[in-house]
Amino acid sequence: MFGRGNTQLIACIFFHSPASLFCFLFYSRDSSVEMAAASRQRKSKQSKGSLSSKNDSGVSSKKNQGTWNLSYLLVLGVLALIVSGLHRAHVSNLFESDRHFSHLSTLERELAFRTEMGLYFSYFKTMITADSVPDGLHQIMRDNITEYPSTINTLKRFNLYPEVILGFAYRFYVTVSDLMGHQTKSCWTVNRGENLSPVQSCEGLGEPAYFYVEAVFLLNGLMMGTFFLFGTYLSDSIFGGLITVACYFYNHGECTRVQWTPPLRESFGYPFFILQMFLVTIVIKNHKSSLKYAFLIAFAQLAFMLSWQFAQFALLTQTLAVFGTYVLQFISSLTFRTILLGQTFVVLLDGYLAKLPHWTLRLVSQGVIFLVAALALKLIIGKLLQLEDDAHIGEIFKSKFTDFQNFHTMLYTCAKEFDFIEAETLKKLFQTLLIPSAAIALLMVTFRLLKAEVSSSSEEQSKGENGTSKYDSSKTNYQSKPNADLVYHSLQLLAFTAMALLIMRLKLFWTPHLCLYSALLASRQIFPLGSKSTHFAALIALLAVMGFYGVANIQHQRGIVGEFSNPAQEELVEWIKAKTPSDAVFAGAMPTMATVKLCTLRRIVNHPHYEDAGLRARTKLVYSMYSRKPVLEVKANLRSLGVEYAVLESSWCSRRSRPGCSMPEIWDLEDVQNRNASPACQLLSKKPEPHFKRVFRNNVYEVLKLT
């Protein structure tokens, strides 16, 4: 199926690294004689108004086709590796400074992985402590600890493929190191003071937590190298890659959370999304259409989807952006099918729709069928498989535009990351000139595309009068137009903008894409103003102005110095391990339950992975502790889940992020009949008897045993 060149290409790109992309860029020049001939034919037919003409842009068509020579690739390789190393070191240093991670004990490091982080890390711990890799897989695929008494496949439910791979890699590393007599970690005693007992602290890749976070930081370092190559390729200028990287560092706190929360799914998934978008861009820019490109995109997309449960939403926006590029006739149906191969059956209808007599009919028909088919397919699959996990997503959006509210939407929207984007975030992005830079690039791209379109339409009208036309409605595979990559990224940026404005957490897609789009400021194709030296001098001046606030942002991040300490939670964990049976069943606040599972291996009935419909129902029963329901009803709810111990945090009775967001207030939306009663958590904290017995208490936590 694959020729010798194709086999080399697939082999060299199989591993995700900046260097692997050089292979793709280099081999993509000569993928087939037919594509080269077609490329030459397109260049010979370009109109004077086309953005890719040499006279208009000031750069050669060779670069516009992405055909970089070997020496150029070597320079890119060195720069990409340098950028990768800088970003890995940057996020690692920030993480260390924030927690003083190197001087924490094993227990303290586990406690530092709060909420979902602790849940994910617990499965890595399972993989490395199991008797064997197959045994570890069996434990996480038939898990009856996380949602007792149910047995669930946590590998699939929580996207734990990174933990499985890292668990295997850790075991292999330790085994090989032991055989070679290599010391994998060094340990010492740390005197913590403040009436806390001394602890042993170990540092090195032989320490599980160290191995885990270093793997995450390495992956995100490589992501930055890929990002540099992406910006360079999109703008046809190394300066464009440097602008992308500089903007990312200047706005680092708005681009990523990996430096604070390494175990989250986005830390593993987003680097592969960058790779996947890069490959899609290469296919679109070079109008590729063959199985090997579909395979490469599928490989990166698979890694993205297996790592992050929210991948489907980002990929939906990409599908829409690619579809928009297609219906605007910037890519052919063959290129479109290459990108969307296996994703939707709508592409089978494109050949017939392209025969409609007018382009407006084609566009409207394709758009309607695409949206209807996508929605219908999701509804049919949801009904057949009885899927309700994504129902809350619709409810969240509904609550943003209407007065609709319920218990689950309030738990989401009361957290600021699920609220509308903050004005402070927009202010920061304006101060570093990121939004203005991307906006200028977008306006210029739009202007140039419209100019080229008008020129092309005039030429087509002239040819039509002579009986010849480039876009014949009777042909299903019309010749695609240049600058498809610019159209795709403009549509993708608009989609990410809408996502970020509605849900602040999704700015992690938007802000990096602003950085990428700003690379177009370095494109002589988009900005053919003056000489190259004048252009680059202006870009240097822009980076200097960006750096006024950008460097301050970096200094602020690096100035965050802390030391993790949570004596109250440590006391709780030590008590649970010493005073409760190993098969005891616990319930409580979602973040705390993740810690209980990770540090004590006790069974829990709820956890922070709130996307599952069944888990949402369980958590609602557990959180009746913070409602105004009668204590007897609270006990019955917990008993129905098999709970033996309930961890009560009295602060949850009163704290709120804004009015209406305390737990009793959230419950008041649905529990109308008890609105005038005292919260159960207050009653339980004062006198848990006769339905509960207090068996542990400190200044933060209480453990109540059901009687």
N, C-alpha and C positions, 0 to 999 in steps of 0.2 A: 504493500500500500504506500509506504513512504520510501522516497529515494534516499541516496546517501546524505545529501545536504539536509534533507528534512530530518533524518535521524539524528544528525549532529545538533541541529537546532533544538529538538525536543530534549535531547540528553543534557544540553548545557543550560536550559532554562528550568529544568525540573526542580532545582533547589532555589528557593526564594532568596535572592541576594542581589545587590546592585550589579555585581559582576555578571550574573546570569543574563541580565537585560542587555549587556553589550552584545552577547551572542545573538539575541533576538534581533537587535537593531542591525547588526552586521549581516546576518544571514537573510534578513527580510529583503535586502536589496536584490538578491538573486534567486528568489523562491521559485520563479518559473520564467521561461523565455517569453511565454505568452503575456505575462503581466508586464514585463519590461517593454514589450512591443506596444502593448496597450497604453502604457505610461507615455511613451514617446509620441504616440498618436494623439493623446490628449494634449500634451504640451504644444504640439504643432498646431492644434486647433484653438488654443486659448485666445480669447478676445482681448482687445487692448484694455478693457476695463476690468479684467480679472485681477484679483489680488495676487495671484501667483506669478504674474509676468515679471520678468527681470527688470524691465524698464520702469515699472511702477513701484516695485518694492526695493530695488537696489540690492537684492541678493540673488544668487544663482538658483535656478530651478533644481539643481542637484541637492542643495540643502533643503529646499522646500519639500522634496520627496523623501527626506530623512536618510539619505545615503551618505552616511559619515564614513570617512576613511579610517584606517587603522590607527594612525597617530592621534587623530582626534578622539577616538574611543579610549586610547590609553590615558590621555589627559583627563577625560571624563571619569575614567576608572579611579585614578588617583584622587581626584576631587570628591567623588562619591564616597570613597572609603574614609577620607578625612572627615567629611560631614557625618558619616555614620558613627565614627568614633567619638566625635564631639557630642553628638546627641545622646549616645549611650552614657557617656561620662556625665553629662549635664543632668539627666533624669536620675541617675544613680546617686549623684552627690546631693540632689534635692531631697531624695528619699531618706538618705542617711542623716542629713542635717535636721530634717523634720522630726525624726524618731530616735536618733542616736542608735540606730538599728544594730550596729556592730557590738554594742555593749549590753544588749538585752539578753535575758535568759531565753531558753527555748519556749517556756510558757509565756513569757512576756511578748515574744514575737508572734505567737499564735493569738494572743489577746489583741495585738495591734491590728490583726486582720479582722476588722469589724464588718458586721452585716453580711452581705453576699460574699465578700472576700473570704471570710472565715469558712463559709459553706463550701466554696470552691476548693480552698486549700485543704479542707478535710479529706477530700477525695484523692488529692495528690498524696496525702499522708497515708490513706488506705492502700494506695498502689505500692508505696515503698515499704510498708510494714507487713504486707501480706506475705505468706510463705513463698509465693511465686507470682509471676505476672498473670498467668491464667486465674489463679485464686483471687488476685486483686480485681481482675475484670469481673469475675463471678460476683464478688461482693458488691461492686457498684452497679452491676446490671440486675441484681436481685437484692435490692436494699430494703430492709424492713426497719431501719433505724430512723431514717429521715422523716417519714410520714407514718409513724406507727399508728395502727397495726397493719397498714397497707404495705405491700411489697411492690416497689416501683423500679423501673429501669432509669436510674439517675444519669447514666451515660448519655442517653438520648434526651431525657427531659431537660437537663441542665447544660447541654453542649460541653461535656467533659472530655472531649477528645484531646485538648491541649494537656490536661492533667494525665491522661493515659500515656501520651507520648513522652512527657517530661518524667513521669514515673519510671517508665522503661529506661529512659536515658540516664536517670539518676542511678538506678540499680546497675546499669552497665558501667557507668563511670566509677562507682564505688568498687565493683568487682574487679575491674581492670587495675585500678589504683592499688587495691590490696595485693593483687598478684605481683605487681611491679614494686611493691614496698613503698609506694608514694604516699606521703602524708597529705590527707585531704582537708584537714582543719586543725586549728590550734585553739586551745581553751585556756581560760584563766578565771579567777574568782573576782567578782565585782562587788564591792561594798556599796550598797544602795543608800544607806543612811535612813533618816526619818523613821526609825524604829522598824525598818524592814530588814529581813534576814539577808545575808549575802547569797549571791547566786552564781552559778557557773555560766559563763558566756563563751560560746565557740564561734569562730570566724573561719570562713573558707567554703569552698564548693561542696565539701563533705557534709556541711550543715544543711539539712533539707530546705529550710526557709531561704537561705542564701542562694542555693542552687536554683530555686524556683524564681525568685525575683530577678536574679542575674540573667536568666533565660529570657524573661519578659523584656528587660532593658536591652538585651542584645537584639531581639527581634525588632524593637522600636528604633534602635539605632540604625538597623538595616532599612527600616521604613524611611528614615530621613534621607538616606543615600538614594533610595528609589525615588523619593519626592524630588530630589535635586535633578535626577535624570529626567523625570517627568516634566518639570518646568523647563529644562533645557530643550527637550524634544518639542514641546508645545510651542515654544517661542523661537525655535531655531537659533538659539543663542545661549552660550554658557552664562552670560549675564542674567538671562531669564531664570536659570536654575538658581543662581546666587540670590536673586530677588526673592524667589520662592522660599528659600531656606531662611534668609534674613527676616522676612515677614513672619515666618513660623516661630522663630526664636523671639522676636519682638512681641508677639502676641501669644506666647507659649501657654499662659494660664487659661486662655480662651480656646486653645486648639486641642488640648489633651489633658487627661487626668492621670496618665500612667505614672507620673512621679509621686502621686499620693495614694493611688489605688491600683497597684500592679495586677492583682488577681482578677479584676473585672473582665468580662468577656470582650469588651471593646479593645482592651490591651492586646489581645490575641487576634481579634478579627479585623480591626481596621487596617493594619499593615497589608493584609491580603486583599482588602478592598482597593487600596491604592495600586497594588500590582494589577488587579483585575481591570481597573479603570485605565491604567497605562496601556495594557494590551488592547483594550477596546479602542483607545485613541489611535494606536498604531494601525489597527485594522481599518478604522474609518479614514484616517489620513491617507493611507496608501491604497484604499479601495480593494482590500484583500478579500478573497472569497474561496476558501478551501477548508477541508476537514481539519487540517492541522491547526489552523488558527482558532477554530471552534473548540478544539481539544484544549489548547493552551488557556483560553478564556475560561473554559469549564473547570480546569484544574484550579486556577486561582479562585474562582467563584465557589467551588466546593469547599476549599479551605476556609473561605470567609463564612459560608453558611454553617459549617460544622462548628465554628468557633463562637458564633454570636447569634442569639435568638432574634435580635432585631435586624438581621441582615436582609430579611425579606422586604422590609420597608425601604431601605436604601436601594435595593435592586429594583423595586417597583418604579422609583423615580428615574433610575437609569433606563429602564425599559421604555418609559414614556419619553425620555429625552432622545433615545435612539429612534423611537418610532416617529417623533416629530421631525428629526433629521431626514428620515426616509420619505415621509409624506411631502416634505418640502423639496424632494428630489435632489438632495445633496449626496445621497448614497443610493446605490442600485439595490434591487431586490435581492441579488446574490449576497452582497455585503450584509444587508439586513438579516438575511437568513443565517449567515455565518455567526453573527452575534447572538441571535435569538434562537439558535438551533435547539430544539427540544423544549423551549419554554412556553410556547403557545401555538395552537393550531391555526391562529389567524393568518400566519404567513402563507398558508396554503391557498387562501382566498385572494392574495394580492395580485396574482397574475390575471384573474378575471376582473378585479376592480380597476386595474390599470387600463382596461379597454373602454372605460366609460368616456363619453365624448368630451367632457370638460374637466379641467383640473380641480375646480371647486367641488364637483360631484365626487371625484376620486377622493379628495381629502376628507370631506364630510363622511362619505361612506366608510372609508377605512377607519376613521376615528371612532365613529359610532359602533362599528362592529368590534373593534379592538376593546373598547371599554365595556360593552355589553358582554362580550365573550369572557373577559377577565373576571367581571363580577359574577356572571352566571357560573363559571367554573368554580370560583371560590365558594359560592352558595351551595352548589351541588355536592362538592367534596365535603363541606362542613356538615350538610345534612346526612350524607352517607356514613361519615365517620363520627358523627355526633360531636363535632369539635366546637367548644365554646370558649377556648382559651383566649381568642382574640376579640371576644365580644366587648371587653372592657375598653379596648382601643377606641371603638366607635363611641362608647359612652363618654370617654374623656373628651373627644372632640365635640360631642354634643353639649357637654357641660360648658365648653368654652364659648359657645355661640347662643346658648339658651339658658334658661334658669334651671335646667335639669341638674339634680344632685342626688347622689345616693352614697351609701357607706363607702363603697369601693372607689368611686371617683374622687371623693373627698380625701381619702388616704393618699391618692396620687397628687391631686392638685394642691393640697396643703403643703406639699414639699416643693420648694422653690424651683427645683430642676424640672418639674413638670408644669410649671406655670408659664405664662408668656415670657418672652425674653426680657431681661431687666434693662432699664434705661442705662444703668451703669455699664453694662457690657457694651452697648452701642457707643457710649461715650468713649470707652477705652479704645475701641476699634477705629473711631474717628480721630482720636488723638494721635495714634500711630500712623494715621493716613492710610490704613488698610482698606476701609470702605471707600474713601475717595479714589484711591488708586484703582481698585477693581471696577468702580463705577465709570471712571474715565476710559479704562480699557474696554468695558462693555459698550459704552456709547460709541467709541471709535470703531469697534468691530461691527456694530450695527450699521453705522454710517457707511463703512466700506462695503459691507455685504449688500446693502441697498443700492449703492452706486454701481456695483458689479452686476446686480440683478437687473437694474434699469438698462444698463449697456447691453447685457445679454438679451433682454427682451426686445430691444430695438433691432439687434442683429437677427434674432429669430423671426421678427416680423418681416424684415427685409428678405430673408431666405424663404419665408412662407409665400411671399409674392412670386418668387421664382420657382415655387413648387418643391422646395427642399426644406426640411425641418429637422432640427437636432432632436426634438422631443416628439416623436410620432406616437400618437395615442394608440395606435394599433400594435405597438411593440411593448411587451411587458417588461423588458430589461432595458429601459432607456438609459442613455449615457449619464452618469452621475456628474454633479457639478463640483468644482473645486471648493476648498475651505470647509469641508464637512466637519472637520474636527472643531473648528471655531463655533459652528452652529450647535454641535452636540454639547460642548462645554458651556455655552451660553445658556442653553436650556437646562442643563444640569445645575448650574449655579442658581438659576431662578427657582428650581424645585427645592434645593437645599435652603434657600433663603426663606421660602414659605414654611418649611419644616421648622427652622430655627425660631422664627417669629412666633409660632404657635406653641412650641415646646422647647424650653431653654436647653434641655439636655441634648437636643439634636443640633445645637450649635457646634458640636464636635464633628459634624459633617460639613457644616457651612463655613466656619472660620478657616480650616485648612484649604477649602476650595477657593476662598477669597485669595489666599496666599498663592495658590497655583494660578489662578486667573490673572493675578497681578504680574505674573511673568510675561504676559503679552505686551507689557510696557516696553520690554526689551526687543520686541519683534520689529525688524526693519520692514517686514511685510505689512504690519499694521500701522507703524509710525515711520514712514519714509521721509522724515523731515530733516533737512540739512545733511551734513556729513555724518559718518559713523562716529567720529571723535566727538562731535557736538552732541550727538544722541547719547553716547555713553557718559559724557560729562554731566548731562542733565540727570541721568539715572543715578550717578554717584551723589549728586546733590540731593536727589530725592531720598536715597538711603540715609544720608546724613540727617535730613530733617526728620525722617521716620525714627531715627535712632535717638532723638531727643527724649521722647517718651518710651521708645522701645528698649533702650539700654536701662532706663530707670525701672522698667518692668522686670527685666532680667535681674537687676540688682536687688529689687524687692523680693523676688523669688529666692535668690541665693542668701538673702538676709534672714530668711525664716529659720530660726534655730530653736529646736525643742528637744524634749526627751520624753519618750512614752512612759507613762506610769498610770496604772489603774488599780490601786490597792483594794478598792471595794470589790471589783470584779474578780481580782485574783483570790481574794478571801472566799468569795462565793464558789469559785471553781474548786479550790482546795477542799472546801467543806463537802461539796457534792461528791468528790472522788473518795473522801474518807468516810462519809457518814451515810451514803445511800447505796443500795444494791446496784450491781453493774447492769441489771436489766430494768432499772427504774425508768418511768416514763414522765417526761417534763413538758410543760406548756408555759408560754409567756410571750413577751414582746419578741417580734421577729428577729431583730438584731441580736438579742441576748440568746435566743435559741441556737443561732448559728455558732456562737461561742461555746455553748454547752455541748453541742455535738462534737465540735472540733477538739476541745480540751479535755472532755470527760468521757466521750464515747457513749454517753447515755442516750436513750431513745427520746425522740422529740416528736410532737404531733404537728408543729408548724415551723416555718422557716421564711427567710426573706425573698425567696424566688416566687414573687407574687403573681407571675403571669399565668399560672395554671388555675383553671376555674375551680377545681376541687380544693386546691390549697386556699383559694380566696374564701371558700365556704368554711373551711376548717378555722382559718384565722378569725373570721367573724365570730364564730362560737367562742374561741379563746378570748377575744377582745371584749366579750360581754363582761369581763372583770372590770372594765373601765366604762361600762354603761350605767344606767340608773335602774337596771332590772333588779328584782329581788335576789338576794344572795343565794337562796335555795335554787332559783332558776339558773344562776351562774354555775353552781355546783353540778346541776343536771347536765348543762352543756359540756362541761369538762369531763364528766363521767362518761358521757356518750362517746367520747374520743379515747377512752381508756387512760385518762390522765391520773397520775398518782401524786405528782407535785406540781404546784403552780408557782412560778416566780413572779412576784408582784413588785412593780416599781412605782412607788407612790407619786413620783414626779410626773408620771404620765397622766395623772388625774387632772393636773392644772396647766401644764405647759402647752403653749400653742404658738405657731409661727405667725398667726394673724387672727383677728376676731373670727370666731366660728370654727376654728381648727383645733380646739382641744378635743380629746377623745369623748368626753360626755356630750359636747356640743355636736360632734359628728353623729353620735348615736341618736341625738334628739331628732334628727331628720326622719328617722324611720320608727323609732320607739316613742311614738307620740304619747301613749297612755301613761308613760312613766316620767314625763318631762319635769314634773315638780318634785320628784323624789331625789334623795341624796345619792351620789355616785356610789356604786358598790365597792369601788376601790377604797374610798374613804372609810366605809363601814368595816371592810375587811382589815384595813390597817389599824383601826382602833380596837376592834374585837372580832377576830375571825371565828371564834366558837359560836355555835356548836357544829357548824358544817365543815369547818377547817381547823387545823391545828398548826400554829406557828412553830416551825422547827429550826428556823435560822433567821437572823436579822442583823443588818448593819445599816450604815447611814444612807444606803442607796437601794439595797435589795432586801426583800423578804421572801422566804420560801414557806409556802403554805401546803400542808399535807391534807389531802381529802380524807375525811373521816367517814 
